Amino acid sequence: MMKDDKKLRRLYQKVIEGTASPDEQALVARWLDQLDTDEGMDKQAAEEWKARSIAELRKAIKPPIPIQSRTRKFVWAASAAAVLLFAIATLIIRFYSQQPIGVEAGSQVLVYTEHSTIAGQRKLLKLADGSRVWLGNVSTIRYPKDFQPDKREVFLEGQAFFEVSPDSIRPFLVHTDGLDVRVLGTSFNVKSYSNEGVQTVSVATGKVSVKPTNDRQEWMLEKGQQVSYHSATKKGVMQETDLSEALNWKDGELIFRDMPLEEIAMQLERWYGVTITIASPSVNNRQLSLSVKDEPLQAVLKMLSLAGDFHFEIRGNHVKIWK
């Protein structure tokens, strides 16, 4: 054991002096890596474990006795302090990386809140500035518990309708995977699902700026306008839109206007929490229209099947559609 201690001390000495080889540095790094805490360890256990580890580290790098000179003693003390400092910093970083996410912005530490929904679930949220958000099915939104002094910023995956409180100083920003939406006070809908190739922003009131992330394109939307952004081609199309189709989902109403059955099926999956298999590809692109509110899945599929001339079968949470 004494022989191993001496070897370890020599390695630390070389690391501190900058003369250690890559292999020797890796050996010390592997030893320090053993100081990691278990992900399931609570704070008290982690603190106790940290204290024991530091004591063991001090013991391992304690200089041999007697010490021949004050200079040598100083070198070993500096080495020990440096290694201890590195080990403690490593422990602190690893431990606190397991805690709730906080991002420092200037002198302000932002603590983020996150909400998610599952299939068939919607949520109404009220933000710190008074803005309201209707979160759609299978969606996630993340935002600071308290907004920054110069902006109000949220991150969205899925669908949400925003009713933003006016604030001429702090713009309201919505970030999706590929789009940045900027407003001061208005209401609008954002739809951005990762399994769909098109993201849409629809404006109910006021004005909204929409820009692709890392791109110079920009669209200024007013009431009744919508931009459809195609992720694959990175191109967007601005047009007038039927606001009832874009917005009424938050009130429990499903509206399809000349929509391919394949896209309708994706919305029904999120709405009713089922898996839909279209066994006959020939019916995938059939354009169908339907408007229903609070109807059971059986009734919705019955109406669609009559209009689309297909058969369906429901077994538990699985739906099969065929010609």
N, C-alpha and C positions, 0 to 999 in steps of 0.2 A: 504493500500500500504506500509505504514511504517513497519507494522508487517511482511509483505513478505520480505521487504528489510533486516530486522534484521535476519530473518530465512536464507536468502540467504548468508548473511555475515558469519553466524555461519557455514554454510556448507562449504564455501570457506576456513574458518579458519581450519576446521577439515581436509579438503583435503590437504592443505599445510602442516599441522602438521603430516599427515599420520595416523590420528585416525578415518577417515571417514569409515563407513561401506560400503560394496559393493552396497547396495541400494542407499546410499547417494552419492557415486561416480557416479552411473548411472544417478541420478537426475541432478547433475552438468553437466555431459557429454551431457545429452539431451538438457539442456539449451544452452550449447556452440554449439551444433549441429545446433541450429537455426541461427547461424552466417554464414551458408553456402550461397554461391552466386548462383544466377540463371545461368544455362548453357548458356543462350542467352545473358547475360549481357556483355556489352562492357567494355573496360578497364577503361574509365573515370567514368562510372556509378559504377563500382566495387570499385574504389578508394573512390568515394563519400560515397557509402554505408559503406565501411570499416571505414571511419572517423566517421560517425554517430554511428556505432556499438561500436567503442572504447569509444566514449563519453558516450554512455549509460552504458557501462561496468564500466567505472570509477565512474559514478554516483551510480550504483548499489552497488559497493563495497567500497564507501567512508566511512571511519571510523566515528563513532558517535562523536558529539561535545557536551561538551568539552572532550578532551582526558585527562585521569587521570595521565598518566605517559609517559615519553619518550620511555620506553621499549615497552609499548603497542602500541604507535604510530609507532615505528619501525616495530613491528610484522605486523600491518595492512598495512603499506607501502610495506613491503616485499611481503605480500600476494597479494596485489593489483598488484604489479609489475610482480609477477610470473604468475598470471592469465592473465594479459594483454599480457605478452610475449607469453603465450600458445595460446591465442586467435589470436594474430597477426600472429604467425607461422602457425596456422591452416588456416587462411584466405589466406596467401601467397601460401601455398602448394596447396590448393584447386583451387585458381585462376590460378596459373601457370600450373597446371596439365591439363588445358584446352587449353594450347598453343601448337604450333608445337613441335613434339617430339625432344628432344635433350638428348643424352646419354653422360655422362662424362667419358672419358678414360684418367686416369692420370690427367694431367693438361689441356688436350684438350677436349673441348665440341664438340661432334659430332652432327651435324644437318643432319637428314636423308631426302633423297628425295625418293618419291615413284611414280611409274608409273603402270598403270593397263590398260588392254585391254578388250574389250567386244567381243562377238562372231562375227566372220568375220573381226576382226581388228588385224593388226600387227603394231609394232612400231620398228623403228631403233633408238637406243640411243647411245650417245657418253659419256663415263665416264671421270672423271677428269684426269685420267692417260693416256687417249688416246684410251683405249680399247673400242670396239664397241659391242653392244648387240642387237640382233634381238629378240624382245619379241613376243611370239606367241599368238594365240587366247586365250581369257579368262585366262589371266595370270597376275601376279603381281610381281614386283621386287622392293626391297627396298635397298638402299645403302647410305653411307655417302656422303654428297656433296663434302667433301674433305677427301681423304683416310688418315688413320693413317700412321705414319712414318715406322712402321714395318710390315704392312699387308694391303691388299686390300680385303675388305669383302663385300659380297652382299647376300641377302636373296631372294629366289625364290619360288613362288607357280605357277605351270603351266609349260610352255615350253619356252626355250630360247636358242639361239645359241650365243656363246661367241667367240669373236676374241680378245684375250688378248695381250696387249702390253708387251713385255719382260721386266722383272725387276728382277735381280738376288738377290736383297735385300728384296723386298716385295712380298711374295707369294700372289697369287690371290685365294680367298676362296669363294666357292659358297655353301650356306647352304640351304637344302630343309628340308621337314619334314621327317627326318630319314637318310639323307645322307649328308656327308661333302666332297666336291670336292676341291682338292688343285692343283694349277699349278703355274708355273713361267712365262710362255709365250707360248701360243698355241691357237688352236681353237677347240671347242668341243660343243656338244649339250647335254642339260639336259632336260629331260621330267619327270615331277613330278606333276601329277594331283591327288587331294585328292580323287576323285571318281574312280580312277583306282588303282588296287592292285599292279601294277608293276611300278617301277621307272627305267628309263634307262639313261645311260651316254654313249655317242658315241664320239670318238675322230677323228677329221679330220686331225690335224697336231700336232706334238710334243708328249709329254707324260703327262698323267693325273693320279693323285692318287685319288682313291675313297674309302671312309671308311664309314660304318654305324655309326651313332651317338651313342656314349656310347658302342662301340663294338670293339673288337680287329681285326676283319677281315679287310683286305685291298687288293685292286686290283690296279695294275699298268698297265694302258692302253696305248697303242701306236696307231698310225694311223691305222684306219680300224677295231679297236676293240671296243667292247661294253660290258658293264656289265648291266644285268637286275636284279634288286633287288626287291624281293617279300616282301612287308611290313608285311604280316600276318605271314610268317614263318621266317622272318628275315634272309633269305638266298639269296645269289647272284650267278649268273652264268656269267662267262666271255666267250665271243666267238667272232669270226670274224663276221662282219656285212656288209650289203649293205649300204654304206654311202649315196647313192642317196635317199634311203627310209628315212633315219634318218635326212638328212640335207636339202633336196630340198624344204621343206615346206616354208622356208624363202624366196624363189624365186617364191612363188605362185603355186607350183606344189604339187599335192597330189599323193602319191604312196602307193599302198597296195600290199603286197606280201603274198599270202596265209594267209590272215587275216580273222578271223571269222566275219560274218556280224554284230554281236552284237558290236564288237570293232569298225568296220567301221562306224556304226551308231553314236557312241559317237564322233568320229572325225568329221563327217559331221555336227553334231549339233553345235560344236564349230566353224566350218569353215563357215557355212551358217546362223547361228543364228536361227535354227529351233528346234522343238521338234519332235523326231522320236519315234513312237510306233510300235514295232514288235508284231503284233497280233497273229502270228502263231509261237510258241516256236520252232517248228521243223526246222525253217530256221535260228535260232540264230547262230548256230555253222558252218554254211556253209562257207568253206574256199574260198575266192575270191581274185582275183588279178586285179589291175587296175592302170593306170597311166594317169592322166589328168592335164591340166594346164589352169587356168582361164576359166573353163567350168561352165555353170549354173547348179544349182542343178537338174533341170529336166533332163538334158543330162546325168549327172553322175548316177542318179537313173535308167535311162533307160538302160544304159550299164550294170549296176550291176544286174538289174532284168533279163536281157537276160542271163547273165552268171549264176545267182543264181536261176533261175526259180521261181520268185515270182512276185506278183503284188504290185503296190504302188499307193498312191493317195496323192496329195498335196492340202491342203486347208489353205491358208494364211501361217502362220508360223508352221503349224502342218503337219506332214507326217505320213501316216499309211502304214505299210508293212504287207502283208499277203500271205499265200501260194496260 
